[in-house]
Amino acid sequence: MEVRDNDDGVLVSAQITMPGAEGEAWYQLPAGSMTDEDAAVDAFFIIGLILAIGSDGSLQMEQPVSKRLLYGSQAAQDILISWYPKQLVPAEIAVPSRSEDKSPLLDKTVSCFTGGVDSFDTLIRNEAAVDALVYVHGFDIALARTDIREVTSEHLRDVAAMTGKQLIEISTNVRRFLNLAGKWPTLTHGAALSSVGHLLSGQFGTQMIPASHTYTDTFAWGSHPLLDHLWSSNRLSIVHDGAGSTRVEKTRRLTTYPAAKRHLRVCWQNTGKYNCGVCDKCVRTMIALSLSGALPEFQTFESEVTTAAIRNLPITSNNSLSFVKENLDFAEKQGQTDIATTLREMIAAYESRKKAKNSTAALSKLERRMSTLETKQERRISRLEGSLKSAKTRAISAERSVRKLQRLLPIRAWLRISDARHGK
């Protein structure tokens, strides 16, 4: 583990060895980040734990880690393993704990910010409490995409200027390693964001992670109300914020916020455009803004969303289904029957596909079970046939032995003598 100054600010790095990868993982922070070794160790402990449960189940570190973080990490891995029992394994943690944790150095709050609906909603509702916004290059936009990075940075800087917040931009390559442990949205991204909070714990005592879903959405997700706070230490409190509102409710709040109208970014496709306008996140957001009557006011989207675009909206999981259902409820309340009908048909088609897929999976499982039973029965019959054949062979052999003995004259003579003695 190393923390050192360089020409770009502060570089925090660690050597990682895991199945399938080995090398240096690093975070590049701006100058004045006040990151020390304790902060770096806690940050990389979280990354290491995710890598361990997603690979060989072994985590070894020489530097001591926060006691509170070590304690919380046990519950965190229990939760993750209960969600993904076939994918993850319990980690054997060979890591010392610090004899004494530091208290928060500063009572200030940093909020994770991508320019998306969840990020803006957390900022709007906590504007007085949030002191700074942090964005990490290398998480949702690859480091190699410098074209998109520059455009995104311009938007982020303008948001910070409009809202009077400090903007902290960080870059990292840790996703290269995390991708080997599991999928970014469903497993690793919450832990990755938490690690960044620890790196900034020399400046901030609280980190806010905007919620992706509501408390009623019970499916597994990488950032979750059950999970995020477990990555806290005595020095840093991590807050999962915004799970009390649906994505539609959050989007409606954005319609009165000037910074969101100028800089909202929800796209994950990285096509070269700030928002591509055709991916599932873009279309879902445009539907909600259109139903709110505010879509033309948002400068980073087209002024209308077409029925064709809505029909092409993919529903591929419980995650995307939950957001489409929210838009359906909103469309029905707004009396937008055309949009409601289209969304309802799409949901029905998805649930039909899911039911067919489940039936196919159940049938395949039954067929595999029948095949296994047939194989076992065939093996049993084969063993019985083998036993019968062996018994028959032994009987034939015994019969031949008897006949051979009977052909021997001395034996026949002795039999006659024996018969005579016994009056036969």
C-alpha positions in Angstrom: 0.0 0.0 0.0 1.4 3.4 -0.9 0.3 7.0 -0.8 2.5 9.4 -2.6 2.3 12.9 -4.2 2.8 13.1 -8.0 2.4 15.7 -10.7 -1.4 15.2 -10.8 -2.0 15.2 -7.1 -2.0 12.2 -4.8 -1.6 8.6 -6.1 -2.9 5.8 -3.8 -1.9 2.3 -5.0 -1.7 -1.4 -3.9 -0.4 -4.6 -5.4 -3.1 -7.1 -6.0 -2.7 -10.8 -6.6 -5.8 -12.9 -7.4 -6.8 -15.7 -9.7 -6.7 -14.3 -13.2 -5.0 -11.0 -12.5 -2.0 -9.5 -10.9 -0.8 -5.9 -10.8 -1.1 -2.5 -9.4 -4.5 -1.1 -8.6 -4.5 2.7 -8.1 -6.6 5.8 -7.5 -5.5 9.2 -8.7 -6.8 12.0 -6.4 -6.5 15.7 -6.7 -3.9 17.6 -4.7 -4.9 18.4 -1.2 -7.0 15.3 -0.7 -5.5 14.7 2.8 -5.4 10.9 2.2 -3.3 9.0 4.7 -2.3 5.3 5.0 -5.2 4.4 7.3 -7.7 5.8 4.7 -5.9 3.9 1.9 -5.8 0.6 3.8 -9.6 0.8 4.6 -10.4 1.7 0.9 -8.4 -1.3 -0.4 -9.7 -3.6 2.2 -13.2 -3.2 0.8 -11.9 -3.8 -2.7 -9.9 -6.8 -1.5 -12.9 -8.4 0.2 -15.1 -8.2 -2.9 -12.2 -9.7 -4.9 -11.8 -12.5 -2.3 -15.5 -13.6 -2.1 -15.7 -13.4 -5.9 -12.6 -15.6 -6.5 -10.6 -17.9 -4.2 -12.0 -16.8 -0.8 -8.6 -15.5 0.6 -7.9 -12.0 1.7 -4.5 -11.2 3.2 -3.2 -7.7 4.1 -0.3 -6.7 6.3 -1.6 -3.2 7.3 -4.2 -2.9 10.1 -7.8 -2.1 9.2 -10.5 -0.2 11.1 -12.2 -2.4 13.7 -15.7 -1.1 12.8 -15.1 -1.8 9.1 -13.8 -5.3 9.8 -16.9 -6.0 12.0 -19.3 -4.6 9.4 -17.6 -6.5 6.5 -18.6 -9.8 8.0 -22.3 -8.9 7.7 -21.6 -7.4 4.3 -20.2 -10.6 2.9 -22.9 -12.7 4.5 -25.5 -10.6 2.7 -23.8 -10.8 -0.6 -23.2 -14.5 -0.4 -26.8 -15.1 0.5 -27.8 -13.2 -2.6 -25.3 -15.1 -4.9 -24.6 -18.5 -3.2 -23.5 -20.1 -6.5 -21.2 -17.3 -7.5 -19.5 -16.2 -4.2 -17.5 -17.9 -1.5 -16.9 -16.9 2.2 -13.6 -15.1 2.6 -11.0 -16.1 5.1 -9.7 -12.7 6.3 -6.1 -12.6 7.4 -6.0 -8.9 8.2 -5.0 -7.2 11.5 -7.2 -4.6 13.1 -6.1 -1.2 14.3 -5.7 -0.9 18.0 -7.6 2.4 17.9 -9.7 4.0 15.1 -9.5 7.6 14.4 -12.5 9.8 14.9 -13.9 11.8 12.0 -11.4 14.6 11.2 -14.0 17.0 9.7 -17.8 17.0 10.0 -18.4 17.6 6.3 -20.4 15.6 3.7 -19.4 14.4 0.2 -22.0 12.9 -2.1 -21.3 10.6 -5.0 -22.4 12.3 -8.2 -22.6 11.1 -11.9 -25.1 13.7 -13.1 -27.9 11.1 -13.1 -31.4 11.2 -11.6 -30.4 9.6 -8.3 -27.4 11.8 -7.9 -29.3 15.0 -8.6 -32.1 13.9 -6.3 -29.7 13.4 -3.4 -28.2 16.8 -4.0 -31.6 18.5 -4.2 -32.9 17.0 -1.0 -29.7 17.5 0.9 -28.4 20.7 -0.7 -27.7 22.4 2.6 -25.8 19.4 4.0 -23.7 18.4 1.0 -20.4 20.2 0.8 -18.8 18.4 -2.2 -19.6 16.2 -5.1 -17.3 13.3 -6.2 -17.1 11.7 -9.6 -14.9 8.8 -10.4 -13.5 8.3 -14.0 -13.0 4.6 -14.7 -16.3 3.5 -13.0 -19.1 4.2 -15.5 -16.9 5.6 -18.2 -13.8 3.7 -19.2 -10.5 5.5 -18.7 -9.7 5.1 -22.4 -12.8 7.2 -23.4 -11.1 10.5 -23.0 -13.5 12.1 -25.4 -16.5 11.4 -23.2 -14.5 12.1 -20.1 -13.8 15.7 -21.2 -17.4 16.4 -22.0 -18.6 14.9 -18.8 -16.0 16.9 -16.8 -17.3 20.1 -18.4 -20.8 19.4 -17.3 -19.8 18.4 -13.8 -17.8 21.6 -13.3 -20.8 23.6 -14.4 -23.1 21.8 -12.0 -20.6 22.5 -9.2 -20.4 26.2 -10.1 -24.2 26.5 -10.3 -24.8 24.9 -6.9 -21.8 26.3 -5.1 -20.3 22.8 -4.3 -16.7 21.6 -4.4 -16.1 19.1 -7.2 -13.7 16.3 -6.7 -12.7 14.2 -9.8 -10.9 11.0 -9.2 -9.6 8.4 -11.7 -8.9 4.7 -11.0 -8.3 1.3 -12.7 -9.8 -0.8 -9.9 -12.8 -1.8 -12.1 -10.3 -3.9 -14.1 -10.0 -6.1 -11.1 -13.5 -5.9 -9.8 -14.9 -7.1 -13.1 -13.3 -10.5 -12.5 -15.2 -10.8 -9.2 -18.7 -10.1 -10.5 -21.0 -7.7 -12.4 -20.6 -4.0 -11.7 -24.3 -3.1 -11.2 -25.4 -6.1 -9.2 -22.4 -6.7 -7.0 -19.3 -4.4 -7.1 -20.3 -0.8 -7.6 -21.5 0.0 -4.1 -18.3 -1.3 -2.5 -16.2 0.6 -5.1 -18.0 3.9 -4.2 -17.5 3.2 -0.5 -13.8 2.8 -1.1 -13.6 6.3 -2.6 -15.3 7.7 0.5 -12.6 6.3 2.7 -9.9 7.9 0.5 -11.6 11.2 1.2 -12.1 10.6 4.9 -9.4 13.2 5.7 -11.8 15.9 4.5 -15.2 14.4 5.0 -16.9 12.5 7.9 -19.9 11.4 5.9 -20.4 10.0 2.4 -23.8 9.8 0.7 -24.4 7.1 -1.9 -27.6 7.9 -3.9 -30.0 4.9 -4.0 -30.8 3.2 -7.2 -34.0 1.6 -6.0 -36.7 1.9 -3.3 -37.1 0.1 0.0 -39.9 -2.0 -1.6 -37.5 -3.3 -4.3 -36.2 -6.4 -2.5 -33.9 -7.8 -5.2 -30.1 -7.9 -4.9 -28.1 -4.9 -6.0 -24.5 -3.7 -5.5 -25.5 -0.6 -3.6 -28.3 -1.4 -1.2 -29.9 -0.1 2.1 -28.9 -3.3 3.8 -25.4 -3.0 2.6 -23.8 0.4 2.2 -23.6 1.5 5.8 -21.7 -1.7 6.6 -18.7 -0.3 4.8 -18.4 2.5 7.4 -15.6 3.1 9.9 -15.3 5.3 13.0 -13.8 7.9 10.8 -16.4 7.7 7.9 -20.1 7.2 8.0 -21.6 6.0 4.8 -25.3 6.8 4.1 -27.5 5.1 1.5 -29.7 8.0 0.5 -33.0 8.3 -1.4 -34.5 4.8 -1.2 -37.8 6.4 0.0 -38.6 7.7 -3.5 -39.2 6.0 -6.8 -37.2 6.9 -9.9 -40.3 8.7 -11.3 -40.7 10.8 -8.1 -37.0 11.7 -8.3 -37.3 12.7 -11.9 -40.3 14.9 -11.2 -38.2 16.7 -8.5 -35.6 17.5 -11.1 -38.0 19.4 -13.3 -37.7 22.5 -11.1 -33.9 22.3 -10.8 -31.9 24.5 -13.3 -28.7 22.5 -13.0 -30.5 19.2 -13.9 -32.2 20.8 -16.8 -28.8 21.7 -18.3 -26.7 18.8 -17.3 -28.8 15.6 -16.6 -26.8 12.5 -17.7 -28.3 9.0 -17.4 -26.7 7.2 -20.4 -24.4 4.2 -19.8 -23.8 3.3 -23.5 -20.8 5.6 -23.9 -21.6 6.1 -27.6 -19.8 9.4 -27.8 -23.0 11.4 -27.0 -23.7 12.8 -23.5 -27.1 10.9 -23.7 -27.6 8.6 -26.6 -31.4 8.9 -26.4 -32.2 5.3 -27.4 -30.9 3.1 -24.5 -33.2 1.9 -21.8 -32.1 4.5 -19.2 -32.4 7.3 -21.7 -35.9 6.3 -22.9 -37.2 5.6 -19.4 -36.0 9.0 -18.2 -37.5 10.7 -21.3 -40.8 9.0 -20.6 -41.0 10.3 -17.1 -39.9 13.8 -18.1 -42.5 13.8 -21.0 -45.3 12.7 -18.6 -44.2 15.5 -16.3 -44.5 18.0 -19.2 -40.9 19.0 -18.8 -38.9 17.1 -21.5 -38.4 20.0 -23.8 -36.8 21.9 -21.0 -34.0 19.4 -20.6 -31.1 20.4 -22.9 -29.3 17.1 -22.9 -32.3 15.2 -24.5 -34.4 15.4 -27.6 -37.6 17.4 -27.0 -39.9 14.4 -27.4 -39.9 10.6 -27.0 -41.6 8.6 -29.8 -43.9 5.6 -29.5 -41.4 3.6 -31.5 -38.7 4.4 -29.0 -40.9 3.3 -26.2 -41.8 0.0 -27.9 -38.0 -0.7 -28.4 -37.4 -0.2 -24.7 -35.8 -3.4 -23.5 -36.9 -5.1 -20.3 -34.3 -7.6 -19.3 -34.4 -8.0 -15.5 -36.2 -7.1 -12.3 -34.1 -4.0 -12.3 -35.4 -2.6 -15.6 -38.9 -4.0 -14.9 -39.2 -2.0 -11.7 -38.5 1.3 -13.5 -40.9 0.5 -16.4 -43.7 -0.3 -13.9 -43.1 3.1 -12.2 -43.5 4.8 -15.5 -46.7 2.8 -16.2 -48.2 3.9 -12.9 -47.3 7.5 -13.7 -48.8 7.3 -17.2 -52.0 5.9 -15.8 -52.2 8.7 -13.2 -51.6 11.3 -15.9 -54.2 9.8 -18.2 -51.7 9.1 -20.9 -53.5 6.0 -22.2 -51.3 5.6 -25.3 -48.1 5.4 -23.3 -49.8 3.3 -20.6 -51.1 0.8 -23.1 -47.6 0.5 -24.8 -45.9 0.0 -21.4 -48.5 -2.5 -20.3 -48.0 -4.6 -23.4 -44.3 -4.5 -23.0 -44.5 -5.7 -19.4 -46.9 -8.5 -20.4 -44.6 -9.6 -23.1 -41.6 -9.6 -20.7 -43.5 -11.6 -18.1 -44.7 -14.1 -20.7 -41.1 -14.5 -21.8 -40.0 -14.9 -18.2 -42.7 -17.5 -17.6 -41.8 -19.4 -20.7 -38.1 -19.3 -19.7 -39.0 -20.5 -16.2 -41.1 -23.3 -17.6 -38.3 -24.3 -20.0 -35.9 -24.3 -17.1 -38.2 -26.4 -14.9 -38.7 -28.9 -17.8 -35.0 -29.1 -18.3 -34.5 -29.7 -14.6 -37.1 -32.5 -14.7 -35.5 -34.0 -17.8 -32.1 -34.0 -16.1 -33.6 -35.6 -13.1 -35.4 -38.3 -15.2 -32.2 -38.9 -17.1 -30.3 -39.3 -13.8 -32.9 -41.8 -12.5 -32.8 -43.7 -15.8 -29.0 -43.9 -15.6 -29.2 -45.1 -12.0 -31.8 -47.7 -13.0 -29.8 -48.9 -16.0 -26.7 -49.3 -13.8 -28.8 -51.3 -11.2 -30.2 -53.6 -13.9 -26.7 -54.0 -15.3 -25.4 -55.0 -11.9 -28.2 -57.5 -11.5 -27.6 -59.0 -14.9 -24.0 -59.3 -14.1 -24.8 -61.0 -10.8 -27.2 -63.4 -12.5 -24.6 -64.2 -15.2 -22.0 -64.8 -12.5 -24.3 -67.1 -10.6 -25.2 -69.0 -13.8 -21.5 -69.5 -14.6 -20.9 -70.8 -11.1 -23.8 -73.2 -11.3 -22.6 -74.6 -14.7 -19.1 -75.0 -13.3 -20.4 -76.9 -10.2 -22.5 -79.2 -12.4 -19.5 -80.0 -14.5 -17.5 -80.8 -11.4 -20.2 -83.2 -10.2 -20.3 -85.0 -13.5 -16.6 -85.3 -13.6 -16.5 -86.8 -10.2 -19.3 -89.2 -11.1 -17.2 -90.5 -14.0 -14.4 -91.5 -11.8 -14.6 -95.3 -11.2 -13.1 -95.4 -7.7 -15.9 -93.1 -6.5 -18.6 -95.2 -8.2 -17.1 -98.3 -6.5 -17.0 -96.7 -3.1 -20.6 -95.6 -3.7 -21.6 -99.3 -4.3 -19.8 -100.5 -1.3 -21.4 -97.8 0.8 -24.8 -98.8 -0.5 -24.2 -102.4 0.3 -23.1 -101.6 3.9 -26.3 -99.7 4.4 -28.5 -102.4 2.9 -29.3 -100.5 -0.3 
